[in-house]
Amino acid sequence: MNTALVNGISIGYDDEGPRDGATPLLLVHGHPFDRSMWRPQLAEAARAGHRVIAPDLRGYGSSAVVPGTTPFSDFAADLAGLLDHLGIDGVVLGGLSMGGQIAMEFQRLHPDRVRGLLLADTSVEPETEEGRARRHAMADRLLREGMGPYADEVLDMMVAPYNIEALPDVATHVRLMMGGTRPEGAAAALRGRAARPDYRPVLAQVAVPALVVVGRDDAFTPLRDAETMRRLIRGAELAVIEGAAHMPNLERPAEFTTLLLRFLDRIGHRRAARTAGTGAES
């Protein structure tokens, strides 16, 4: 594990794969997880020759906790600061669930740094009034009760019930990530998530390759949410992963990683063709 001082706090991150000039991949985890959720993709993409960076968001994993409220703009600023620390200009940016919404916020604030966009099991609309109240109530509950009861309550929505039985190691990993998250960090993110903006105008302006992925049995962000994002982004590809719920990258890692690697190859071919056409590096 690596650490960097970014915006006055310590950020933990993994950085794997060759530094050969190809566009790196930056993967953003969801709530209430940590960067370990990307282990299958990080390992396989690095083995395939891609540089992959997977940070812990502030408040999660090995990164510092900042109590109170964490706006999505702060998460995006941390990602930009980490890239600055690493000397990286542009990335292919991917995120799952809340991580996908943070990726949209990064796209809103730093569109010039995004070379491709992967949005997995996430949603684009702003929070409703009812949803804002629910997230604030959940933040208070996590501070009061800790993460354990919540983790037990939602495990069979994060991982499909049939996969909890068939893939006990995956279910255990997801349960441990949720239970190990510090309540202050999770609560701060929930309050920030309640105030997130409408990202539909942002996606309508995306001009880079985009891949939208969703687990067929995702109850949190169902297929209709993925279809909305696919319609908003010009030329976006939509992939539905069978036999998975909210965590298809862990429930069906081979299928998810294959989609990811094909997407990265498509971006690489597009970049190479553009460079050949202009006679200069883009």
N, C-alpha and C positions, 0 to 999 in steps of 0.2 A: 504494500500500500504506500502511496505517496501522499504528502500533505503540502498545501500551499496556503500562504496568508493572502486572503482575498477580501477586499473591502473591510479590513479590520478583524476578520474572523478566520479560523482555521477550517479549511475544506479538505476532506479526504477524498482521494480519487484513485482509480486504476487507469493505467496508460499502457496499453499493450499493442504489439505489432510494429512493423517497420516504419521508419521515418524516411520514406523514399520520395516524398513530394506529392503523392496522391492525396486527394482530399480526405482528411480524417473524419471519423464517425464519432459523434457525441451523443451518448444515450442518457436520457433523463428518467429516473425511476418515479414510480407513483407513490401514493399515500396509502397506508403508513409503512412503506417499505424502505429499502436502502439499495445501494448499488449492486449488492450481491444478486439481485433479481435478474441481472443481465449476464450472469456467468456463462450460460451456454452460448449466447451470442458473441460475447467478448472473446471467448476462447476460439470459436470457429471462425469468426471474421478475422481475427489476428492470424490464425493459421492459414487463411486464404490470402493473406498479404495486405490486409487493411489495418491501419492504425485506428484503435478504438479507445475512446476516453469515456469512463463511466464515473461520475462524481457522486458523492453523497450530498444531497441538498442540505442547506443549513437547517439544523434541527433534527437531522436524521443520521443514522449510522455513526460514522466517526467524525462527522463535522460538528462544529460548535452549535450550541443551542442559544437562540436569541428569543427570550420569552416575549409575550405580548401578541403582536400581529405581524405576520410576514406577508406583505403585498407580493403579488406575482412579479412586479417590477424588480423587487429585491432579488428574487430567485434568478431572474434573467440577468440582472447586473452581476451576480456571482458567477454565472456561466460565462459571461463576457470577460470578466476579470480573470477567470481561470484560463481562458483561451489566450488572453494577453500574457499571462504568466508563462504559458507554454510557447509563446511566440507563434500562435496559429491565427491566421486571418479568417478563413472560411471553413465551414464544416457541413457535412451532411448531418442533419439534426433529427433525432428520433426521441419520442417520449410515449409513455403508456399512462393512461388514466390522467391523474393530475399532472404527471410529467408531460403528457401531450398538450395540456393547456398551458403549461409553462413554456413548451416549445412554441406554441402560438404567440405567447407574450414576447418571446425572444424574436420571433419573426416580425412582430409589430414594431419592436424597438430597434432591431438590428437586421433588417432584411438583406442588407448588402453582405452579411456574413454567412448567409444560408445558401448552400449549393443544392440541397435536396431536403425533403421533409417527409418523415415517417410519423404518422399519427395512428397510434394503436389504442383501441378500446377507450376512447375519450369522447368528449362532446364539445361543441362549439358555442352553444347558446349561453348567455349570462344566467346567473342564478336567479330564480324566482324569489319573490318576497317570502314565500313559505320555505323555500330552500335555504335562504339566508338565515332565517330563524332556526331552522333545523341544524345548520352547521355551527352556529353559535352555541346552541344547546349542547351539541355533541362535544364542542371544545370544553365547555364547563364540566361535562360529565367525565371526559378523559382526565382532567386535572383532579377531579374528585375521586374517581374510582381506579385510575391507572388504565393501562392498555389491555390487560388480560380479559376482562369481560367483553369488551368490544371485539377483540380478536376472536374469541370463541363464537360470538354472535354472527359475525360476517364471513367466517371461513368458508362456509358452503355457498357463498355468493362469489367470493374471490376465485375459488377453485370449484369447478362443477362437482356436485355430490358424487357422481360416478367416478370422478378422478381422485377424490379423497380416498375412496376405497381401492381403486386400481393403482394409484400412484402415491403411496403413503409418504415417500421421501419428499415429493413435491409439496404435499399438504403440510408436512412438518416444517419444511423450509419457509413456506408462506406464513405459517403460524408463528414461527420464531422471529421472523422479521417484524411482524406486527407487534408481538408481545415485547420485543426488545426496543422498540421505538420509545423515545422519551416523551412523556405526555406534554411537556411544555413546548417541545418542537412541533408535535402533531397539532396541538391546539392553536399555536400561532399560524400554522399553515391553513388550518380550517377557517380561521377568521379572515385570512387573506383571500382564500378561495371564495368565500362568500361575497367578496367585493369585486370579483373578476369582471372585466368588461365583456361586451359582445364581440366575439372574434369572427363573426361572419364577414364583416367588411375586410378584415385582415386576410382571410383565406381567399376572398374574391380577387385579391391583388397578387396572390402568389404566382410567380412566373418561373419557378424551378420545378423539376420533377417531384412528384408527390405520390406516396403510397399510403393508403388507408387500410388498416387491418383490424378485424374484429373477430372475437370468438363467437361461434354460432349461438351459444347458449349464455351469452353475457347478459345478465339482468341489470347491471348498473348502467352500462352504455350499450344498448341493443343495436341491432343492425340498422334500424332507421336513423340513428345518430351518425353511423358511418356513411350511410347513403347521402345524408345531408352534406357532409364534408366533401364527399366525392363530387357531388354536383357543384359545390361552391368553387372548387379548385380546378382550373382549366387543365384538362388532360390527365387528371389524377386517376390512378389505378386503385380499385377496391378489391381486397382479398378477404374472403370469409374462411376462417379456419374451423373445420368440423371437430367435434369432440373436445371443445374447450369453452370456458366461460370468460372471466375477466382477465385471466393471466395466460393467454395462449402461448406466450414465449416460454413459459415453464411447463404448461400442460401438454403442449405439442411443440417442443423445442425444435425438432428437425424440420417440421413444416414451416414454422415461423422463420427460422434461420435461413432456409432455402429462399424464401421470399425476400428476406433482407439482402442476401448476397446477390441475388439477381437484380435487385434494385440498385445496389452499389455498382454492379457491373454496367447497368444501363447508364448511370450517371457518368461513369468513367468513359464509356464509349461516346456519349454525347459531348463530353468535355474534349476528348481527343479529336473528334470530328470538327468541333468548333475551332480548336487550336490549329488543326491542319488547314482549315478554310481561311483563317486569318493570317497564318504564318507566324503567329506569336502566341505566347502563353496568355491564357485568359485569367 
